[in-house]
């Protein structure tokens, strides 16, 4: 459902308060807002987020040894093959690509799980919980995509809460990178890679509309450069 986005300045103030609490560097005063007053916001449809989480689950399984034949068979039966990005296709089918970078998608999948309501929080101090994989399709036991969706009964977050979380991770991404540049100790158990992955998922899933927003990006088109 499309709704009016919350006041971006007030949301940013809350995000900066959280950075201060975590004793992280604060972005400069001209650090961009994620949206403008009067913009609208919505989440991608729940089934689309579920599909992306399921694909990342297969990608991660490949990074940890799932045979390509089983991975592709599962995706075929789930009718998700056409939703693979070109890099994902090459990695899942042929093992081509940087395995370590694909393994980092665990944190993006954590953020998607939070958006679906099957993970309780996105604590910036802690990595994805050990039990997260149990809430995703059980590939080892052959759980189908349809069976998983029936088992989880996802209840996606509201768009405003997701936008607030996005603004926080937008700021956290800058702060973690700046802290690492200054060689400051991290505030918790995760690093800038994990923060960036969570932001990636949020940037993809949260859709704004307004004078300064274009079409929603595809997964590989998400811009994390600012």
Beta strands, then each sheet from edge to edge (+ up, - down):
strand 1: 3-4
strand 2: 40-43
strand 3: 206-209
sheet 1: 1+ 2- 3+
end
